[in-house]
Amino acid sequence: MAVEPQLWIDGRPASADDLRQMAMVNYGAVTSFNYADGGVRGLDLHMERLAASARELFQLSLDESSVRNQLRAALDAVDAAWVRVTLTAPSMSLRAPEAVERLAVGIWVSPPAAPMADGLRVMTMRHQRELAHLKHLGTTGVIHARRKARLAGYDDALLTGEVGLILEGTLWNIGFLQGDSIVWPEGTMLDGVTRRLISRGLENSGVTQAIRPVSLGDLDQFDGAFACNAATPAASIASINDHLFPGTPDAMARLRQAWESQPVQSI
């Protein structure tokens, strides 16, 4: 069945008051994923992310069973969709950020998201997201970075920290190919669900992986690079600034296979 975009708050269609609150107070946690075949790859990791964010941002516990019930209701007549789950606090305001009484669960359902295409051209930009280990509603910095990159003729921005250390993309993690091994950058960034699923699949197939600092000066060491996020199991990166990578279709296929090897978990 075709998906009509809908936003549910606590299991009911969002009201004008709900939307007003979300527009005025841009504070909260989020996770998003493609839903298909009756479930989600890495659903346990998405729930883990929401629970950890609820504790850190609101000092509240997440009622996972309630979130799952709301997801089932929102997706009851849907075969495939892009799903975005948010946690906010209806009682919070800019003047009283401590006023947190309960969590509100928002579920946005829309058509499935298309993956990023292979051959991404990215421009580096020194920027670190606020609370970079969390996936949250504060996106001005990453949208600004992506906008600057696209206005400069690139597909996206790659965020770097001090002394040129590579961190993450605007809405994606990055990995590097080194022979038959995978290198994941080390630093303060989001440990994405798709990155973790790929890592699980690679580990199960015996592929060597390493997590270590990667700087812009290290790019000559690698045979390729790729981006991954909830909509994209793996997309090859053709260039970082003026550094070109050769095409690696076999490696991309192995990465996607590693992701596909992870089971679809029922909601």
LUMGU-438068 format. One record per residue: residue in three letters; x negated, y, z negated of N, C-alpha, C in turn. Coordinates in nm, 3 decimals. Layout:
BEGIN
ala:X:Y:Z:X:Y:Z:X:Y:Z .
...
//
This chain:
BEGIN
met:-0.085:-0.119:0.000:0.000:0.000:0.000:-0.089:0.125:0.000 .
ala:-0.052:0.225:0.080:-0.127:0.349:0.084:-0.124:0.418:-0.052 .
val:-0.234:0.484:-0.085:-0.245:0.547:-0.216:-0.206:0.694:-0.206 .
glu:-0.107:0.732:-0.285:-0.072:0.873:-0.299:-0.147:0.927:-0.420 .
pro:-0.229:1.031:-0.403:-0.304:1.083:-0.518:-0.213:1.117:-0.636 .
gln:-0.252:1.068:-0.752:-0.173:1.091:-0.872:-0.265:1.112:-0.991 .
leu:-0.221:1.191:-1.086:-0.295:1.210:-1.210:-0.202:1.175:-1.325 .
trp:-0.248:1.082:-1.407:-0.174:1.039:-1.524:-0.248:1.083:-1.650 .
ile:-0.175:1.131:-1.748:-0.233:1.166:-1.877:-0.161:1.084:-1.984 .
asp:-0.236:1.003:-2.054:-0.178:0.917:-2.159:-0.060:0.836:-2.107 .
gly:-0.074:0.787:-1.985:0.026:0.696:-1.929:0.146:0.760:-1.864 .
arg:0.148:0.894:-1.854:0.261:0.961:-1.789:0.207:1.060:-1.685 .
pro:0.289:1.096:-1.587:0.242:1.195:-1.489:0.199:1.323:-1.557 .
ala:0.088:1.380:-1.512:0.034:1.501:-1.574:0.132:1.617:-1.564 .
ser:0.144:1.692:-1.672:0.232:1.810:-1.675:0.151:1.936:-1.648 .
ala:0.220:2.047:-1.631:0.152:2.175:-1.611:0.066:2.209:-1.732 .
asp:0.114:2.177:-1.852:0.036:2.203:-1.973:-0.093:2.120:-1.975 .
asp:-0.083:1.993:-1.929:-0.202:1.908:-1.922:-0.306:1.971:-1.829 .
leu:-0.261:2.014:-1.713:-0.352:2.071:-1.614:-0.412:2.203:-1.663 .
arg:-0.330:2.281:-1.733:-0.379:2.409:-1.787:-0.491:2.385:-1.889 .
gln:-0.471:2.287:-1.976:-0.572:2.255:-2.077:-0.702:2.208:-2.011 .
met:-0.692:2.122:-1.911:-0.810:2.069:-1.844:-0.883:2.179:-1.767 .
ala:-0.808:2.277:-1.716:-0.870:2.387:-1.643:-0.940:2.485:-1.737 .
met:-0.887:2.503:-1.856:-0.941:2.602:-1.948:-1.059:2.549:-2.030 .
val:-1.059:2.419:-2.060:-1.165:2.362:-2.144:-1.234:2.251:-2.066 .
asn:-1.348:2.285:-2.011:-1.422:2.191:-1.925:-1.518:2.108:-2.010 .
tyr:-1.461:2.029:-2.100:-1.541:1.948:-2.192:-1.478:1.810:-2.199 .
gly:-1.559:1.709:-2.171:-1.506:1.574:-2.178:-1.595:1.475:-2.107 .
ala:-1.557:1.349:-2.116:-1.631:1.240:-2.055:-1.557:1.190:-1.932 .
val:-1.630:1.126:-1.843:-1.568:1.074:-1.722:-1.643:0.951:-1.675 .
thr:-1.570:0.861:-1.612:-1.631:0.752:-1.535:-1.542:0.729:-1.415 .
ser:-1.599:0.678:-1.308:-1.522:0.659:-1.186:-1.570:0.536:-1.111 .
phe:-1.479:0.478:-1.033:-1.512:0.352:-0.964:-1.409:0.324:-0.855 .
asn:-1.448:0.238:-0.761:-1.355:0.186:-0.662:-1.287:0.062:-0.719 .
tyr:-1.156:0.057:-0.705:-1.076:-0.057:-0.749:-1.032:-0.135:-0.626 .
ala:-1.053:-0.266:-0.627:-1.009:-0.352:-0.516:-1.005:-0.496:-0.566 .
asp:-0.928:-0.578:-0.496:-0.921:-0.721:-0.527:-0.878:-0.746:-0.672 .
gly:-0.799:-0.653:-0.726:-0.745:-0.673:-0.860:-0.840:-0.640:-0.973 .
gly:-0.953:-0.579:-0.941:-1.046:-0.548:-1.048:-1.157:-0.455:-1.006 .
val:-1.262:-0.451:-1.088:-1.372:-0.355:-1.072:-1.503:-0.424:-1.107 .
arg:-1.604:-0.408:-1.024:-1.738:-0.454:-1.062:-1.792:-0.363:-1.173 .
gly:-1.841:-0.425:-1.279:-1.899:-0.348:-1.387:-1.797:-0.277:-1.475 .
leu:-1.675:-0.327:-1.480:-1.574:-0.262:-1.565:-1.619:-0.258:-1.711 .
asp:-1.688:-0.363:-1.755:-1.737:-0.364:-1.893:-1.834:-0.248:-1.918 .
leu:-1.915:-0.215:-1.817:-2.011:-0.106:-1.831:-1.941:0.030:-1.829 .
his:-1.836:0.042:-1.750:-1.759:0.167:-1.749:-1.692:0.189:-1.885 .
met:-1.638:0.083:-1.942:-1.575:0.095:-2.074:-1.679:0.125:-2.181 .
glu:-1.793:0.063:-2.169:-1.903:0.090:-2.262:-1.943:0.237:-2.255 .
arg:-1.950:0.290:-2.133:-1.985:0.432:-2.113:-1.882:0.523:-2.179 .
leu:-1.753:0.495:-2.158:-1.648:0.578:-2.216:-1.652:0.573:-2.368 .
ala:-1.673:0.454:-2.423:-1.675:0.439:-2.569:-1.792:0.517:-2.629 .
ala:-1.909:0.509:-2.566:-2.026:0.580:-2.617:-2.006:0.731:-2.606 .
ser:-1.944:0.776:-2.498:-1.919:0.919:-2.480:-1.816:0.969:-2.581 .
ala:-1.714:0.889:-2.609:-1.613:0.929:-2.708:-1.677:0.951:-2.844 .
arg:-1.770:0.863:-2.880:-1.838:0.877:-3.010:-1.926:1.002:-3.012 .
glu:-2.002:1.024:-2.904:-2.098:1.134:-2.905:-2.031:1.270:-2.888 .
leu:-1.934:1.280:-2.797:-1.872:1.409:-2.768:-1.761:1.446:-2.865 .
phe:-1.691:1.345:-2.917:-1.572:1.374:-3.000:-1.577:1.311:-3.139 .
gln:-1.675:1.225:-3.166:-1.683:1.151:-3.292:-1.556:1.070:-3.316 .
leu:-1.503:1.014:-3.209:-1.385:0.930:-3.217:-1.412:0.796:-3.149 .
ser:-1.336:0.695:-3.189:-1.347:0.563:-3.128:-1.249:0.552:-3.011 .
leu:-1.291:0.482:-2.908:-1.207:0.460:-2.791:-1.119:0.338:-2.812 .
asp:-0.990:0.353:-2.782:-0.898:0.239:-2.783:-0.904:0.177:-2.644 .
glu:-0.995:0.081:-2.627:-1.017:0.022:-2.494:-0.892:-0.048:-2.442 .
ser:-0.819:-0.116:-2.528:-0.699:-0.187:-2.482:-0.595:-0.089:-2.427 .
ser:-0.585:0.029:-2.490:-0.491:0.130:-2.441:-0.535:0.182:-2.304 .
val:-0.665:0.205:-2.286:-0.715:0.251:-2.156:-0.687:0.146:-2.049 .
arg:-0.710:0.021:-2.080:-0.684:-0.085:-1.983:-0.535:-0.093:-1.949 .
asn:-0.449:-0.079:-2.049:-0.305:-0.081:-2.023:-0.264:0.033:-1.930 .
gln:-0.321:0.150:-1.954:-0.290:0.265:-1.870:-0.341:0.246:-1.728 .
leu:-0.459:0.186:-1.715:-0.512:0.158:-1.581:-0.423:0.059:-1.507 .
arg:-0.380:-0.045:-1.575:-0.293:-0.144:-1.511:-0.163:-0.080:-1.463 .
ala:-0.107:0.007:-1.544:0.017:0.073:-1.506:-0.004:0.166:-1.386 .
ala:-0.114:0.241:-1.388:-0.140:0.336:-1.280:-0.170:0.266:-1.148 .
leu:-0.224:0.143:-1.155:-0.266:0.071:-1.035:-0.170:-0.043:-1.000 .
asp:-0.057:-0.046:-1.065:0.035:-0.159:-1.050:0.074:-0.187:-0.905 .
ala:0.099:-0.083:-0.826:0.145:-0.103:-0.689:0.037:-0.068:-0.587 .
val:-0.088:-0.071:-0.629:-0.198:-0.026:-0.545:-0.293:-0.143:-0.517 .
asp:-0.331:-0.160:-0.390:-0.425:-0.266:-0.353:-0.571:-0.223:-0.369 .
ala:-0.599:-0.098:-0.335:-0.735:-0.046:-0.343:-0.728:0.104:-0.366 .
ala:-0.819:0.157:-0.448:-0.814:0.300:-0.481:-0.946:0.345:-0.542 .
trp:-0.966:0.476:-0.539:-1.073:0.539:-0.617:-1.010:0.585:-0.748 .
val:-1.072:0.549:-0.859:-1.016:0.576:-0.990:-1.116:0.659:-1.071 .
arg:-1.067:0.764:-1.132:-1.148:0.850:-1.218:-1.080:0.856:-1.353 .
val:-1.151:0.817:-1.457:-1.098:0.816:-1.593:-1.169:0.924:-1.674 .
thr:-1.091:1.009:-1.738:-1.150:1.115:-1.820:-1.103:1.103:-1.965 .
leu:-1.186:1.152:-2.054:-1.151:1.165:-2.196:-1.163:1.311:-2.233 .
thr:-1.055:1.369:-2.281:-1.055:1.508:-2.326:-0.983:1.517:-2.461 .
ala:-0.985:1.636:-2.520:-0.918:1.657:-2.649:-0.816:1.769:-2.633 .
pro:-0.687:1.738:-2.633:-0.583:1.840:-2.608:-0.585:1.954:-2.708 .
ser:-0.631:1.931:-2.830:-0.629:2.035:-2.933:-0.751:2.127:-2.929 .
met:-0.848:2.094:-2.846:-0.972:2.171:-2.841:-0.952:2.300:-2.763 .
ser:-1.024:2.406:-2.803:-1.026:2.531:-2.728:-1.166:2.588:-2.732 .
leu:-1.192:2.687:-2.649:-1.323:2.750:-2.649:-1.353:2.816:-2.783 .
arg:-1.249:2.869:-2.847:-1.267:2.935:-2.977:-1.274:2.837:-3.093 .
ala:-1.221:2.718:-3.072:-1.221:2.618:-3.179:-1.262:2.482:-3.123 .
pro:-1.388:2.469:-3.082:-1.432:2.342:-3.025:-1.434:2.228:-3.125 .
glu:-1.429:2.263:-3.253:-1.427:2.158:-3.355:-1.288:2.097:-3.374 .
ala:-1.187:2.158:-3.313:-1.048:2.113:-3.333:-1.018:1.993:-3.244 .
val:-1.060:1.877:-3.290:-1.038:1.753:-3.215:-0.954:1.660:-3.301 .
glu:-0.831:1.636:-3.257:-0.741:1.550:-3.332:-0.731:1.411:-3.271 .
arg:-0.735:1.405:-3.138:-0.721:1.276:-3.070:-0.778:1.288:-2.930 .
leu:-0.793:1.175:-2.865:-0.838:1.172:-2.726:-0.719:1.164:-2.632 .
ala:-0.727:1.234:-2.521:-0.630:1.218:-2.412:-0.700:1.145:-2.298 .
val:-0.635:1.045:-2.245:-0.691:0.966:-2.136:-0.628:1.009:-2.005 .
gly:-0.711:1.060:-1.915:-0.664:1.099:-1.783:-0.706:0.995:-1.681 .
ile:-0.614:0.957:-1.593:-0.645:0.860:-1.487:-0.602:0.920:-1.354 .
trp:-0.699:0.949:-1.271:-0.675:1.003:-1.137:-0.690:0.890:-1.037 .
val:-0.587:0.867:-0.959:-0.587:0.760:-0.858:-0.576:0.824:-0.721 .
ser:-0.669:0.790:-0.631:-0.670:0.846:-0.496:-0.721:0.740:-0.398 .
pro:-0.720:0.767:-0.268:-0.768:0.666:-0.173:-0.912:0.625:-0.200 .
pro:-0.949:0.502:-0.164:-1.086:0.454:-0.189:-1.191:0.550:-0.134 .
ala:-1.299:0.565:-0.208:-1.407:0.655:-0.167:-1.500:0.584:-0.069 .
ala:-1.537:0.654:0.038:-1.631:0.599:0.135:-1.773:0.609:0.081 .
pro:-1.857:0.511:0.111:-1.996:0.517:0.064:-2.077:0.620:0.141 .
met:-2.187:0.664:0.081:-2.281:0.749:0.153:-2.343:0.670:0.268 .
ala:-2.374:0.739:0.376:-2.433:0.673:0.492:-2.583:0.655:0.474 .
asp:-2.639:0.556:0.542:-2.783:0.539:0.543:-2.850:0.660:0.608 .
gly:-2.980:0.677:0.578:-3.057:0.783:0.641:-3.041:0.918:0.577 .
leu:-3.021:0.922:0.445:-3.004:1.050:0.376:-3.131:1.133:0.381 .
arg:-3.114:1.262:0.404:-3.224:1.358:0.397:-3.201:1.446:0.276 .
val:-3.292:1.439:0.178:-3.269:1.510:0.052:-3.380:1.611:0.024 .
met:-3.342:1.717:-0.045:-3.434:1.823:-0.084:-3.448:1.822:-0.235 .
thr:-3.570:1.829:-0.284:-3.589:1.830:-0.428:-3.558:1.967:-0.486 .
met:-3.509:1.965:-0.609:-3.475:2.087:-0.679:-3.500:2.065:-0.828 .
arg:-3.570:2.156:-0.891:-3.596:2.141:-1.033:-3.470:2.173:-1.111 .
his:-3.414:2.073:-1.170:-3.289:2.090:-1.246:-3.266:1.964:-1.327 .
gln:-3.224:1.982:-1.452:-3.184:1.869:-1.534:-3.043:1.896:-1.584 .
arg:-2.954:1.800:-1.564:-2.817:1.817:-1.608:-2.810:1.833:-1.759 .
glu:-2.713:1.911:-1.805:-2.684:1.916:-1.948:-2.644:1.777:-1.996 .
leu:-2.689:1.739:-2.114:-2.656:1.607:-2.170:-2.670:1.501:-2.060 .
ala:-2.789:1.496:-2.001:-2.810:1.420:-1.877:-2.783:1.271:-1.893 .
his:-2.790:1.217:-2.014:-2.764:1.074:-2.034:-2.616:1.041:-2.029 .
leu:-2.530:1.145:-2.028:-2.385:1.124:-2.023:-2.328:1.161:-1.887 .
lys:-2.219:1.096:-1.851:-2.142:1.136:-1.734:-2.025:1.218:-1.789 .
his:-2.028:1.349:-1.762:-1.932:1.439:-1.826:-1.873:1.536:-1.724 .
leu:-1.786:1.625:-1.771:-1.711:1.713:-1.683:-1.787:1.837:-1.640 .
gly:-1.904:1.862:-1.697:-1.981:1.981:-1.661:-2.059:1.959:-1.533 .
thr:-2.008:2.008:-1.421:-2.069:1.977:-1.291:-2.118:2.100:-1.215 .
thr:-2.115:2.218:-1.275:-2.157:2.338:-1.202:-2.300:2.325:-1.150 .
gly:-2.391:2.275:-1.233:-2.531:2.265:-1.193:-2.553:2.174:-1.074 .
val:-2.488:2.056:-1.075:-2.511:1.962:-0.964:-2.440:2.007:-0.837 .
ile:-2.323:2.069:-0.851:-2.257:2.122:-0.731:-2.339:2.235:-0.671 .
his:-2.396:2.320:-0.756:-2.481:2.428:-0.707:-2.604:2.372:-0.635 .
ala:-2.664:2.267:-0.692:-2.781:2.206:-0.629:-2.745:2.144:-0.494 .
arg:-2.634:2.072:-0.490:-2.592:2.010:-0.364:-2.559:2.117:-0.260 .
arg:-2.494:2.224:-0.303:-2.460:2.333:-0.211:-2.586:2.395:-0.151 .
lys:-2.685:2.423:-0.236:-2.809:2.483:-0.186:-2.878:2.390:-0.087 .
ala:-2.878:2.261:-0.116:-2.942:2.166:-0.027:-2.871:2.161:0.108 .
arg:-2.740:2.159:0.107:-2.665:2.151:0.233:-2.677:2.280:0.314 .
leu:-2.678:2.393:0.246:-2.697:2.518:0.317:-2.836:2.526:0.380 .
ala:-2.931:2.451:0.325:-3.066:2.447:0.380:-3.081:2.340:0.488 .
gly:-2.973:2.267:0.517:-2.976:2.169:0.624:-3.000:2.026:0.581 .
tyr:-2.999:2.000:0.451:-3.018:1.865:0.399:-2.882:1.803:0.366 .
asp:-2.885:1.673:0.336:-2.761:1.604:0.297:-2.729:1.623:0.149 .
asp:-2.833:1.634:0.066:-2.808:1.639:-0.078:-2.936:1.685:-0.148 .
ala:-2.925:1.702:-0.279:-3.038:1.743:-0.360:-3.083:1.629:-0.450 .
leu:-3.215:1.620:-0.469:-3.277:1.526:-0.562:-3.334:1.607:-0.677 .
leu:-3.289:1.579:-0.798:-3.326:1.660:-0.914:-3.460:1.614:-0.972 .
thr:-3.543:1.711:-1.005:-3.673:1.681:-1.064:-3.689:1.758:-1.195 .
gly:-3.775:1.705:-1.280:-3.804:1.769:-1.407:-3.939:1.839:-1.404 .
glu:-4.000:1.847:-1.519:-4.129:1.912:-1.529:-4.234:1.835:-1.450 .
val:-4.334:1.908:-1.402:-4.446:1.855:-1.324:-4.402:1.763:-1.211 .
gly:-4.287:1.793:-1.154:-4.242:1.720:-1.036:-4.195:1.579:-1.060 .
leu:-4.157:1.543:-1.183:-4.107:1.409:-1.209:-3.967:1.393:-1.150 .
ile:-3.946:1.286:-1.075:-3.819:1.260:-1.011:-3.722:1.201:-1.112 .
leu:-3.599:1.253:-1.115:-3.499:1.209:-1.212:-3.384:1.135:-1.144 .
glu:-3.297:1.208:-1.077:-3.175:1.150:-1.020:-3.123:1.242:-0.912 .
gly:-3.031:1.191:-0.832:-2.961:1.276:-0.737:-2.850:1.352:-0.807 .
thr:-2.777:1.432:-0.731:-2.670:1.511:-0.791:-2.561:1.422:-0.849 .
leu:-2.525:1.318:-0.775:-2.418:1.227:-0.818:-2.461:1.082:-0.796 .
trp:-2.590:1.056:-0.803:-2.639:0.922:-0.773:-2.775:0.900:-0.838 .
asn:-2.807:0.772:-0.855:-2.941:0.733:-0.899:-3.027:0.704:-0.776 .
ile:-3.158:0.710:-0.797:-3.252:0.679:-0.690:-3.342:0.564:-0.733 .
gly:-3.377:0.481:-0.636:-3.473:0.373:-0.657:-3.573:0.373:-0.543 .
phe:-3.688:0.310:-0.565:-3.795:0.308:-0.465:-3.835:0.165:-0.433 .
leu:-3.871:0.141:-0.308:-3.917:0.011:-0.261:-4.069:0.012:-0.258 .
gln:-4.127:-0.089:-0.321:-4.273:-0.103:-0.322:-4.305:-0.250:-0.296 .
gly:-4.332:-0.280:-0.168:-4.346:-0.420:-0.130:-4.214:-0.492:-0.154 .
asp:-4.220:-0.602:-0.227:-4.099:-0.678:-0.260:-4.040:-0.636:-0.395 .
ser:-4.094:-0.531:-0.454:-4.049:-0.486:-0.586:-3.965:-0.358:-0.577 .
ile:-3.893:-0.333:-0.686:-3.814:-0.211:-0.698:-3.868:-0.130:-0.815 .
val:-3.885:0.000:-0.795:-3.927:0.090:-0.901:-3.815:0.190:-0.927 .
trp:-3.772:0.196:-1.053:-3.671:0.293:-1.096:-3.742:0.405:-1.173 .
pro:-3.712:0.531:-1.142:-3.777:0.640:-1.215:-3.740:0.639:-1.363 .
glu:-3.834:0.679:-1.444:-3.812:0.692:-1.587:-3.795:0.840:-1.621 .
gly:-3.702:0.871:-1.708:-3.679:1.009:-1.748:-3.542:1.025:-1.810 .
thr:-3.509:1.146:-1.849:-3.378:1.174:-1.908:-3.278:1.194:-1.795 .
met:-3.191:1.097:-1.777:-3.095:1.098:-1.666:-2.983:1.001:-1.699 .
leu:-2.883:0.995:-1.611:-2.774:0.900:-1.628:-2.819:0.760:-1.585 .
asp:-2.796:0.663:-1.671:-2.822:0.523:-1.636:-2.695:0.470:-1.570 .
gly:-2.686:0.490:-1.439:-2.562:0.464:-1.367:-2.518:0.319:-1.369 .
val:-2.387:0.298:-1.364:-2.332:0.162:-1.364:-2.379:0.085:-1.242 .
thr:-2.376:0.147:-1.124:-2.418:0.076:-1.003:-2.566:0.041:-1.010 .
arg:-2.648:0.131:-1.063:-2.790:0.100:-1.081:-2.806:-0.022:-1.170 .
arg:-2.729:-0.030:-1.276:-2.739:-0.142:-1.368:-2.689:-0.272:-1.303 .
leu:-2.585:-0.262:-1.222:-2.536:-0.382:-1.153:-2.638:-0.433:-1.053 .
ile:-2.698:-0.343:-0.976:-2.803:-0.383:-0.882:-2.918:-0.448:-0.957 .
ser:-2.958:-0.387:-1.069:-3.069:-0.440:-1.148:-3.037:-0.580:-1.198 .
arg:-2.914:-0.602:-1.244:-2.873:-0.735:-1.289:-2.885:-0.836:-1.175 .
gly:-2.833:-0.798:-1.057:-2.837:-0.889:-0.943:-2.978:-0.920:-0.898 .
leu:-3.065:-0.820:-0.898:-3.204:-0.841:-0.859:-3.275:-0.931:-0.960 .
glu:-3.247:-0.909:-1.087:-3.309:-0.992:-1.191:-3.269:-1.138:-1.174 .
asn:-3.142:-1.161:-1.143:-3.094:-1.298:-1.125:-3.157:-1.366:-1.005 .
ser:-3.198:-1.286:-0.905:-3.259:-1.344:-0.785:-3.412:-1.342:-0.792 .
gly:-3.468:-1.301:-0.907:-3.612:-1.307:-0.927:-3.692:-1.193:-0.870 .
val:-3.627:-1.082:-0.833:-3.698:-0.967:-0.778:-3.763:-0.888:-0.892 .
thr:-3.890:-0.853:-0.874:-3.963:-0.776:-0.975:-3.915:-0.632:-0.976 .
gln:-3.891:-0.579:-1.097:-3.849:-0.441:-1.113:-3.934:-0.374:-1.220 .
ala:-3.949:-0.243:-1.205:-4.022:-0.165:-1.305:-3.952:-0.033:-1.325 .
ile:-3.958:0.017:-1.448:-3.909:0.152:-1.481:-4.030:0.231:-1.527 .
arg:-4.066:0.334:-1.453:-4.183:0.414:-1.489:-4.169:0.554:-1.432 .
pro:-4.245:0.650:-1.486:-4.239:0.785:-1.429:-4.280:0.785:-1.282 .
val:-4.206:0.859:-1.201:-4.237:0.873:-1.058:-4.240:1.022:-1.028 .
ser:-4.349:1.069:-0.973:-4.361:1.210:-0.938:-4.360:1.226:-0.787 .
leu:-4.343:1.349:-0.743:-4.343:1.376:-0.600:-4.477:1.338:-0.538 .
gly:-4.582:1.342:-0.617:-4.714:1.304:-0.566:-4.730:1.155:-0.546 .
asp:-4.631:1.075:-0.592:-4.639:0.929:-0.580:-4.570:0.875:-0.456 .
leu:-4.506:0.959:-0.377:-4.421:0.911:-0.269:-4.496:0.825:-0.167 .
asp:-4.624:0.851:-0.146:-4.702:0.771:-0.051:-4.716:0.626:-0.095 .
gln:-4.689:0.597:-0.222:-4.702:0.460:-0.272:-4.586:0.370:-0.231 .
phe:-4.478:0.432:-0.182:-4.355:0.356:-0.161:-4.323:0.333:-0.013 .
asp:-4.258:0.219:0.011:-4.219:0.184:0.147:-4.081:0.237:0.183 .
gly:-4.008:0.282:0.084:-3.874:0.334:0.109:-3.811:0.381:-0.019 .
ala:-3.692:0.440:-0.005:-3.616:0.488:-0.119:-3.468:0.472:-0.088 .
phe:-3.386:0.466:-0.191:-3.243:0.448:-0.171:-3.165:0.520:-0.281 .
ala:-3.041:0.554:-0.249:-2.947:0.613:-0.344:-2.839:0.513:-0.376 .
cys:-2.786:0.519:-0.498:-2.674:0.432:-0.533:-2.584:0.502:-0.633 .
asn:-2.454:0.483:-0.616:-2.355:0.532:-0.712:-2.230:0.446:-0.701 .
ala:-2.124:0.485:-0.771:-2.006:0.400:-0.780:-1.941:0.375:-0.644 .
ala:-1.958:0.467:-0.550:-1.901:0.449:-0.417:-1.999:0.387:-0.319 .
thr:-2.126:0.375:-0.360:-2.232:0.336:-0.267:-2.325:0.234:-0.331 .
pro:-2.312:0.105:-0.297:-2.405:0.007:-0.352:-2.551:0.041:-0.321 .
ala:-2.577:0.089:-0.201:-2.712:0.134:-0.166:-2.707:0.204:-0.032 .
ala:-2.772:0.321:-0.024:-2.786:0.394:0.102:-2.932:0.436:0.115 .
ser:-2.991:0.408:0.229:-3.131:0.438:0.248:-3.154:0.589:0.252 .
ile:-3.269:0.631:0.201:-3.311:0.770:0.207:-3.418:0.782:0.315 .
ala:-3.391:0.865:0.414:-3.484:0.880:0.526:-3.598:0.974:0.494 .
ser:-3.571:1.074:0.410:-3.677:1.170:0.378:-3.649:1.239:0.245 .
ile:-3.758:1.272:0.177:-3.754:1.359:0.058:-3.841:1.480:0.093 .
asn:-3.778:1.595:0.105:-3.846:1.714:0.159:-3.903:1.678:0.296 .
asp:-4.035:1.692:0.316:-4.093:1.659:0.446:-4.160:1.521:0.447 .
his:-4.141:1.443:0.341:-4.196:1.307:0.337:-4.097:1.211:0.399 .
leu:-4.139:1.141:0.504:-4.051:1.050:0.577:-4.072:0.906:0.531 .
phe:-3.961:0.832:0.523:-3.967:0.688:0.495:-3.922:0.612:0.618 .
pro:-3.982:0.496:0.645:-3.936:0.414:0.758:-3.802:0.349:0.725 .
gly:-3.731:0.306:0.826:-3.606:0.234:0.804:-3.632:0.100:0.736 .
thr:-3.545:0.061:0.644:-3.562:-0.065:0.570:-3.430:-0.142:0.565 .
pro:-3.376:-0.182:0.681:-3.245:-0.248:0.680:-3.241:-0.377:0.600 .
asp:-3.348:-0.457:0.604:-3.348:-0.583:0.528:-3.343:-0.556:0.378 .
ala:-3.419:-0.456:0.334:-3.419:-0.422:0.192:-3.282:-0.370:0.149 .
met:-3.219:-0.289:0.233:-3.086:-0.237:0.200:-2.986:-0.353:0.188 .
ala:-2.998:-0.449:0.276:-2.908:-0.565:0.271:-2.928:-0.642:0.141 .
arg:-3.054:-0.656:0.096:-3.080:-0.728:-0.029:-3.023:-0.653:-0.149 .
leu:-3.034:-0.521:-0.147:-2.980:-0.442:-0.257:-2.828:-0.453:-0.262 .
arg:-2.764:-0.446:-0.146:-2.618:-0.458:-0.143:-2.574:-0.597:-0.186 .
gln:-2.652:-0.697:-0.148:-2.620:-0.833:-0.190:-2.633:-0.848:-0.341 .
ala:-2.733:-0.781:-0.398:-2.750:-0.786:-0.544:-2.627:-0.728:-0.613 .
trp:-2.574:-0.618:-0.559:-2.453:-0.557:-0.615:-2.333:-0.649:-0.596 .
glu:-2.319:-0.706:-0.477:-2.205:-0.793:-0.448:-2.207:-0.921:-0.531 .
ser:-2.325:-0.960:-0.578:-2.336:-1.083:-0.658:-2.274:-1.067:-0.797 .
gln:-2.246:-0.944:-0.836:-2.187:-0.919:-0.968:-2.037:-0.935:-0.960 .
pro:-1.976:-1.005:-1.053:-1.833:-1.039:-1.040:-1.740:-0.921:-1.053 .
val:-1.628:-0.931:-0.983:-1.518:-0.835:-1.000:-1.447:-0.870:-1.129 .
gln:-1.433:-0.775:-1.219:-1.372:-0.798:-1.349:-1.230:-0.745:-1.350 .
ser:-1.137:-0.827:-1.392:-0.997:-0.788:-1.396:-0.974:-0.679:-1.502 .
ile:-0.886:-0.585:-1.470:-0.850:-0.482:-1.567:-0.759:-0.539:-1.675 .
//
